[in-house]
């Protein structure tokens, strides 16, 4: 099981540029996104995460949850990115391991 997880991470979250299709090559935030990490490790890159609209995430007593595929998922505390959000928008980097969905990184934005 551990071997499968390691192989999965190497294939899909290996080098930060592994899945970068070039869309963000000229972005002033590209290097920042490539080095972005949570307590679970690197978030991969901006190409792997996606923006979460305000109705699809919430905060309660310092804990977060996010709606992914019409399901509310609790964000583990160690998945929260602790550096200031230079992008401004809420982003999530979900991972599916088998049938389980977990959050690798979550970066809260400002609710408007």
KAVENZI-V585941 format. One record per pair of residues at least 4 apart in sequence whose C-alpha atoms are under 7 Angstrom apart, sorted by sequence separation. I is the first residue (numbers start at 1). GAP is how many residues later the second one is. D is the distance in whole Angstrom. If there is no record, write none. Layout:
I&GAP&D  I&GAP&D
This chain:
1&4&6  2&4&6  3&4&6  4&4&6  5&4&6  6&4&6  7&4&6  8&4&6  9&4&5  10&4&4  14&4&6  29&4&6  30&4&6  31&4&6  32&4&6  37&4&5  38&4&6  44&4&6  45&4&7  52&4&6  59&4&6  60&4&6  67&4&5  68&4&6  75&4&7  96&4&6  97&4&6  9&5&6  25&5&7  37&5&4  38&5&7  59&5&5  67&5&4  68&5&7  96&5&5  24&6&6  36&6&6  37&6&5  58&6&6  59&6&7  66&6&6  67&6&6  95&6&6  96&6&6  35&7&7  36&7&6  58&7&6  65&7&6  66&7&5  94&7&7  95&7&5  57&8&6  58&8&7  65&8&5  66&8&7  94&8&6  95&8&6  57&9&4  65&9&4  94&9&4  95&9&6  34&10&7  56&10&6  57&10&6  64&10&6  65&10&5  93&10&6  94&10&6  34&11&5  56&11&5  64&11&5  93&11&6  33&12&6  93&12&5  33&13&6  92&13&6  93&13&6  92&14&5  91&15&6  92&15&6  91&16&5  90&17&6  91&17&7  16&18&6  90&18&5  90&19&4  89&20&5  88&21&5  89&21&7  85&22&7  88&22&7  79&24&6  81&24&6  85&24&7  79&25&5  80&25&6  81&25&6  79&26&5  80&26&5  81&26&5  20&27&6  79&27&6  80&27&6  16&28&5  17&28&7  19&28&7  75&28&6  16&29&6  13&31&5  40&38&6  51&38&7  52&38&5  39&39&5  40&39&6  51&39&6  52&39&5  38&40&6  39&40&6  51&40&4  52&40&7  38&41&5  50&41&5  51&41&7  38&42&6  49&42&6  50&42&6  38&43&5  49&43&5  50&43&7  37&44&6  38&44&7  49&44&4  48&45&7  43&50&7  54&57&6  43&61&7  43&62&6  40&64&6  38&67&6
